[in-house]
Amino acid sequence: MQARLDEVRTVVVIGAGFIGLEFAAAARKRGLEVTVLEYADRPMARALSPVMSGFFAEAHRQLGVDLRLGEGIDSFTTDDDGRVTAAVSTTGQTYPADLVLVGIGVIPRTELAEAAGLAVANGITVDSAMRTDDPDIFALGDCANYPSHHAEARTRLESVQNATDQARHTAKSILGRHGDAEHYRELPWFWSNQGDLRLQIAGIVQPGDETVLRGDPATGKFSVFCFRNGKLAAVESVNQPADHMAARRLLARERSLTPEQAADLEFDFKAYSKAAPAAA
């Protein structure tokens, strides 16, 4: 992709997820014309709160990205050599393209599990120890649908942290080294670098979460605290690594704070995340 960017002027990106927007920002930094087509009504909708999605939509438009929401891909046009020359969207609009990047997520490969008679539902179904319904077979990473302690629901995550942490956990299970701690409970966390913006997420954001803003998005440094049933469930941060690390400590220890504390810039969130819980 790096080499191809030296040869093109117009780029169309299909999908406004992490990969698509990271690439769009890099292409704009080179001065290329970039159009992003996203079928959903906001970018990174599966992973972010509406507040954070809105911030990144505006940020990419400020970079000069032509971000088209609610508009997916219908077809491509090609030249006589079979090279793509344009993308045709679901609205019928044609976007010239010297290069097209498709970043629309993945479909888990479950054929082998199905052939083995294992349960499959949006991935290979496993329990909280990453075991399938055959106790001698494990599944982990992007293909595994597991009961997430932090999401309080079955989840299939596509992330580096999740894959590596589940791999370590599964190795210990196979070797019988868990003792009484066989249930997988690691806190999910994610990151994405898009231009000058570093997005970091601790926990799993879900639709319906109550959101509280900490800081001013206009400064390019702020966090969004997501509360679920009155408890802190996730924290999204932009260029605020201290908030992210504090959130990871707090959520891993299953401690919460109030929405008022989250919004108060005078409240020492970092110190609070390190302090021992008060005695009952």
C-alpha angles and dihedrals in degrees: 000000000000091000093045092054088065090060104046141068105188125049131184118197119198109208130027096224127120096285095043095049094042088055093044091054092048091049092049090051086061090052096251124149107252130191120183120198115199122178093202123075094248138027121264088005095162093057109028141062116249089252093057093041090055092050093053093045090057093041093056092046088052087054088056098258113148096225113191113191123193088025123109135180121278103171147327131241119218139192126240090279092055095252117142114253101171145004121229114208131211088262091058093251116142120219118193112231136183087183134019125199117195114202107162103138129261140281111224115243103236101156095107092048091049091049088053090053095249124150114263129189119151087335134347110321114235137169127240090282091054091251121141120220086278102072091213094057125073131186127194145164126028094350097051124095104202137170101260113212091203098045091042087220142072109286141180111202128196103203141116094233093052094049095048096043092048090048091055091046093049092048090055090048092053091048093045094238101131100085106186094343101078096128114098108236106154115146112248116231133174142186140194131184112210113173108302092343121096111195118197126180129192116193128000122297116216133190110268096032114143109241130211123189120224112190132357119296089206089070092054090237118093145108136227116215115206119206126193121190089347095307130104107258106166144356126211116198134187116201089338106113092163091058090048095051092045090050092051091052093047097046094044088056090044092236121147139196134200125270087242091057091047093054095044110094089195090061109097099231093173094054091044091054091055098044122099115252114265116259115263 
